[in-house]
Amino acid sequence: MDELIVRVMRTAACATRLRVLSCLAGVEELPPSIARELRIAPGLLAVHLARLAAAGLVERRRSGTRCYCSARSLSHRIASARRWVAPSSVLA
């Protein structure tokens, strides 16, 4: 579990990724809207969204040809890590 928490915290430690998470707080957005709001290149945003999604901090939802993004809470991510790790640590 510690490795997962470290990975999530490292991912969130980037200023641009924090801005992306802030932009997504409580809303679903399309990547072009996020890129315009943050004034960053769409390709750079795609890299940050991919890293945030891999760490479980961003969810993507497809609707037709569009991909909506929303932020997941850090506490939700850590709680799910605990549930995933807890059964094996009970056996030890």
N, CA and C of each residue as an Amber inpcrd file, in Angstrom:
protein
   276
   0.8210000  -1.1890000   0.0000000   0.0000000   0.0000000   0.0000000
   0.8650000   1.2530000   0.0000000   1.9740000   1.2330000   0.7200000
   2.8350000   2.4050000   0.7770000   3.3200000   2.8070000  -0.6030000
   3.6610000   1.8220000  -1.4470000   4.1270000   2.1290000  -2.7980000
   3.0340000   2.8200000  -3.6080000   1.8080000   2.3730000  -3.4400000
   0.6870000   2.9800000  -4.1510000   0.4900000   4.4210000  -3.7070000
   0.5510000   4.6560000  -2.4130000   0.3920000   6.0160000  -1.9010000
   1.5140000   6.9100000  -2.4100000   2.7330000   6.4190000  -2.4220000
   3.8620000   7.1950000  -2.9270000   3.6580000   7.5200000  -4.4060000
   3.2060000   6.5400000  -5.1930000   2.9830000   6.7730000  -6.6230000
   1.9070000   7.8400000  -6.8360000   0.8310000   7.7560000  -6.0670000
  -0.2510000   8.7400000  -6.1920000   0.2540000  10.1250000  -5.7960000
   0.9860000  10.2070000  -4.7070000   1.4910000  11.5030000  -4.2530000
   2.5010000  12.0920000  -5.2420000   3.3530000  11.2500000  -5.8150000
   4.3060000  11.7430000  -6.8290000   3.5650000  12.2890000  -8.0400000
   2.5280000  11.5870000  -8.4370000   1.7540000  12.0360000  -9.5920000
   1.1090000  13.3790000  -9.3100000   0.5760000  13.5420000  -8.1180000
  -0.1120000  14.7830000  -7.7610000   0.8580000  15.9180000  -7.4320000
   2.1400000  15.6340000  -7.3080000   3.1110000  16.6460000  -6.9030000
   3.5200000  17.6050000  -8.0200000   3.0710000  17.3780000  -9.2150000
   3.3890000  18.2460000 -10.3580000   2.4130000  19.4310000 -10.3820000
   2.9360000  20.6410000 -10.5120000   2.0890000  21.8370000 -10.4870000
   1.0320000  21.8130000 -11.5890000   1.4030000  21.3860000 -12.7890000
   0.4290000  21.3460000 -13.8820000  -0.6590000  20.3270000 -13.6030000
  -0.2910000  19.1650000 -13.0740000  -1.3050000  18.1610000 -12.7590000
  -2.2310000  18.6400000 -11.6380000  -1.6930000  19.3850000 -10.6850000
  -2.5460000  19.9620000  -9.6430000  -3.5310000  20.9640000 -10.2370000
  -3.0780000  21.7290000 -11.2280000  -3.9770000  22.6690000 -11.9040000
  -5.0720000  21.9150000 -12.6460000  -4.7120000  20.7990000 -13.2810000
  -5.7080000  19.9800000 -13.9820000  -6.7280000  19.4440000 -12.9840000
  -6.2640000  18.9060000 -11.8670000  -7.1770000  18.3930000 -10.8420000
  -8.0780000  19.4980000 -10.3020000  -7.5240000  20.6730000 -10.1150000
  -8.3050000  21.8040000  -9.6330000  -9.3820000  22.1840000 -10.6390000
  -9.0370000  22.1540000 -11.9020000  -9.9800000  22.4740000 -12.9740000
 -11.1220000  21.4530000 -13.0150000 -10.8240000  20.2160000 -12.6580000
 -11.8080000  19.1360000 -12.7190000 -12.5840000  18.9440000 -11.4140000
 -12.2840000  19.7360000 -10.4120000 -12.9270000  19.5580000  -9.1060000
 -14.4400000  19.7290000  -9.2170000 -15.1530000  18.6310000  -9.0150000
 -16.6070000  18.6630000  -8.9800000 -17.3160000  18.7580000 -10.3180000
 -16.5760000  18.7000000 -11.4150000 -17.2010000  18.8080000 -12.7380000
 -16.6040000  17.7930000 -13.7050000 -17.3150000  17.5550000 -14.7810000
 -16.7930000  16.7730000 -15.9020000 -16.4620000  17.7560000 -17.0170000
 -15.3110000  17.5840000 -17.6050000 -14.8860000  18.4940000 -18.6680000
 -14.3450000  17.7060000 -19.8460000 -14.4190000  18.3110000 -21.0060000
 -13.7770000  17.7710000 -22.1960000 -12.3360000  18.2730000 -22.2230000
 -11.3970000  17.4390000 -22.6430000  -9.9910000  17.8760000 -22.6790000
  -9.7410000  19.1960000 -23.4130000 -10.3750000  19.4720000 -24.5600000
 -10.1140000  20.7750000 -25.1920000 -10.4940000  21.9640000 -24.2940000
 -11.5620000  21.8200000 -23.5220000 -11.9690000  22.8880000 -22.6000000
 -10.9380000  23.0820000 -21.4970000 -10.4120000  21.9720000 -21.0020000
  -9.3890000  22.0370000 -19.9540000  -8.1320000  22.7190000 -20.4980000
  -7.7090000  22.3130000 -21.6810000  -6.5040000  22.8880000 -22.2880000
  -6.6620000  24.3920000 -22.4860000  -7.8310000  24.8180000 -22.9520000
  -8.0690000  26.2620000 -23.1400000  -8.0410000  26.9980000 -21.8120000
  -8.7150000  26.4300000 -20.8070000  -8.7740000  27.0970000 -19.5070000
  -7.3940000  27.2310000 -18.8690000  -6.5920000  26.1850000 -18.9930000
  -5.2610000  26.1950000 -18.3740000  -4.1830000  26.7920000 -19.2810000
  -4.5620000  27.0420000 -20.5310000  -3.6340000  27.6010000 -21.5210000
  -2.4000000  26.7240000 -21.7090000  -2.6730000  25.4330000 -21.9170000
  -1.5920000  24.4980000 -22.2280000  -1.9400000  23.7550000 -23.5100000
  -0.9290000  23.2190000 -24.1580000  -1.1250000  22.5040000 -25.4140000
  -1.9330000  21.2240000 -25.1740000  -2.8340000  20.8960000 -26.0910000
  -3.6240000  19.6790000 -25.9390000  -2.7780000  18.4120000 -25.7720000
  -1.6580000  18.3270000 -26.4750000  -0.7860000  17.1600000 -26.3450000
  -0.1840000  17.0390000 -24.9550000   0.1980000  18.1670000 -24.3810000
   0.7450000  18.1710000 -23.0270000  -0.3400000  17.7860000 -22.0240000
  -1.5400000  18.2980000 -22.2370000  -2.6540000  17.9280000 -21.3590000
  -2.9180000  16.4290000 -21.4270000  -2.8480000  15.8540000 -22.6130000
  -3.0830000  14.4130000 -22.7760000  -2.0890000  13.6050000 -21.9460000
  -0.8470000  14.0370000 -21.9100000   0.1770000  13.3440000 -21.1120000
  -0.1720000  13.4240000 -19.6310000  -0.5480000  14.6130000 -19.1630000
  -0.8950000  14.7780000 -17.7500000  -2.1550000  13.9950000 -17.3870000
  -3.1570000  14.0170000 -18.2570000  -4.3750000  13.2530000 -17.9840000
  -4.0860000  11.7560000 -17.9300000  -3.2050000  11.2830000 -18.7930000
  -2.8490000   9.8590000 -18.7920000  -2.1840000   9.4680000 -17.4720000
  -1.2930000  10.3060000 -16.9870000  -0.6260000  10.0130000 -15.7140000
  -1.5950000  10.0700000 -14.5420000  -2.4790000  11.0520000 -14.5670000
  -3.4780000  11.1660000 -13.5020000  -4.4390000   9.9840000 -13.5280000
  -4.8200000   9.5450000 -14.7060000  -5.7190000   8.3900000 -14.8310000
  -5.0160000   7.1170000 -14.3650000  -3.7450000   6.9570000 -14.7130000
  -2.9900000   5.7710000 -14.2970000  -2.8640000   5.6990000 -12.7780000
  -2.8120000   6.8530000 -12.1320000  -2.7210000   6.8900000 -10.6670000
  -4.0990000   6.8050000 -10.0100000  -5.1330000   6.7850000 -10.8290000
  -6.4840000   6.6860000 -10.2920000  -7.0640000   8.0000000  -9.8010000
  -6.4560000   9.1120000 -10.1910000  -6.9270000  10.4180000  -9.7440000
  -7.9220000  11.0600000 -10.7010000  -7.9620000  10.5590000 -11.9340000
  -8.8900000  11.0850000 -12.9400000  -9.6420000   9.9160000 -13.5480000
 -10.9270000  10.1150000 -13.7400000 -11.7560000   9.1230000 -14.4300000
 -12.1050000   9.6620000 -15.7960000 -12.1590000   8.7680000 -16.7550000
 -12.5740000   9.1340000 -18.1120000 -13.8610000   8.3990000 -18.4420000
 -14.7690000   9.1210000 -19.0660000 -16.0370000   8.5340000 -19.4760000
 -16.2870000   8.8890000 -20.9270000 -16.5330000   7.8610000 -21.7300000
 -16.8080000   8.0860000 -23.1450000 -18.2970000   8.2250000 -23.3750000
 -18.6420000   9.1520000 -24.2440000 -20.0170000   9.3340000 -24.6890000
 -19.9490000   9.6250000 -26.1810000 -20.2290000   8.6140000 -26.9850000
 -20.0660000   8.7680000 -28.4300000 -18.6010000   8.9290000 -28.7630000
 -18.2810000  10.0160000 -29.4240000 -16.8870000  10.2680000 -29.7980000
 -16.1710000  11.1580000 -28.7810000 -16.8870000  11.5900000 -27.7650000
 -16.2940000  12.4910000 -26.7610000 -15.8250000  11.7380000 -25.5320000
 -14.7850000  12.2730000 -24.9210000 -14.2360000  11.6850000 -23.7010000
 -14.2860000  12.7500000 -22.6060000 -15.1010000  12.5120000 -21.6070000
 -15.2320000  13.4330000 -20.4910000 -14.2940000  13.0120000 -19.3670000
 -13.7090000  13.9890000 -18.7040000 -12.7890000  13.7160000 -17.6010000
 -13.3420000  14.3270000 -16.3250000 -13.1250000  13.6310000 -15.2180000
 -13.4980000  14.1590000 -13.9060000 -12.4600000  13.7030000 -12.8920000
 -12.3250000  14.4920000 -11.8400000 -11.3380000  14.1800000 -10.8040000
 -11.9460000  13.2340000  -9.7800000 -11.1430000  12.2850000  -9.3410000
 -11.5120000  11.4360000  -8.2050000 -10.7530000  11.9840000  -7.0150000
 -11.3400000  11.9030000  -5.8560000 -10.6780000  12.4550000  -4.6760000
  -9.4790000  11.5960000  -4.2910000  -8.4770000  12.2360000  -3.7550000
  -7.2860000  11.5370000  -3.2950000  -7.6460000  10.5890000  -2.1550000
  -8.5420000  11.0180000  -1.2870000  -8.9340000  10.1600000  -0.1740000
  -9.6480000   8.9110000  -0.6810000 -10.4280000   9.0460000  -1.7670000
 -11.0980000   7.8840000  -2.3660000 -10.0610000   6.9080000  -2.9050000
  -9.0260000   7.4210000  -3.5340000  -7.9720000   6.5740000  -4.1030000
  -7.2310000   5.8240000  -2.9990000  -6.9030000   6.5070000  -1.9120000
  -6.1850000   5.8660000  -0.8120000  -7.0780000   4.8400000  -0.1200000
  -8.3600000   5.1710000   0.0410000  -9.2950000   4.2260000   0.6640000
  -9.4250000   2.9580000  -0.1710000  -9.4790000   3.1010000  -1.4930000
  -9.5790000   1.9020000  -2.3280000  -8.2750000   1.1080000  -2.2880000
  -7.1470000   1.7760000  -2.1100000  -5.8700000   1.0670000  -1.9700000
  -5.8690000   0.2570000  -0.6820000  -6.4070000   0.8180000   0.3730000
  -6.4750000   0.1030000   1.6500000  -7.3580000  -1.1300000   1.5350000
  -8.5030000  -0.9940000   0.8710000  -9.3910000  -2.1530000   0.7110000
  -8.7130000  -3.2320000  -0.1070000  -7.9390000  -2.8280000  -1.1050000
  -7.2750000  -3.7960000  -1.9770000  -6.1560000  -4.5210000  -1.2390000
  -5.4340000  -3.8030000  -0.3800000  -4.2860000  -4.3770000   0.3130000
  -4.6910000  -5.1130000   1.5900000  -5.7060000  -4.6610000   2.2710000
  -6.0770000  -5.2090000   3.5800000  -6.2510000  -6.7160000   3.6240000
  -6.9430000  -7.3650000   2.6770000  -7.1200000  -8.8190000   2.8020000
  -5.8080000  -9.6010000   2.8300000  -4.8210000  -9.2130000   2.0450000
  -3.5570000  -9.9510000   2.0390000  -2.7540000  -9.6990000   3.3060000
  -2.8720000  -8.5120000   3.8850000  -2.1130000  -8.2360000   5.1060000
  -2.7220000  -8.9700000   6.3010000  -4.0010000  -9.3120000   6.2360000
  -4.6380000 -10.0760000   7.3020000  -4.0690000 -11.4830000   7.3420000
  -3.7170000 -12.0210000   6.1780000  -3.1840000 -13.3750000   6.0820000
  -1.7510000 -13.4710000   6.5900000  -1.0420000 -12.3830000   6.6190000
   0.3780000 -12.4080000   6.9920000   0.5760000 -12.6060000   8.4710000
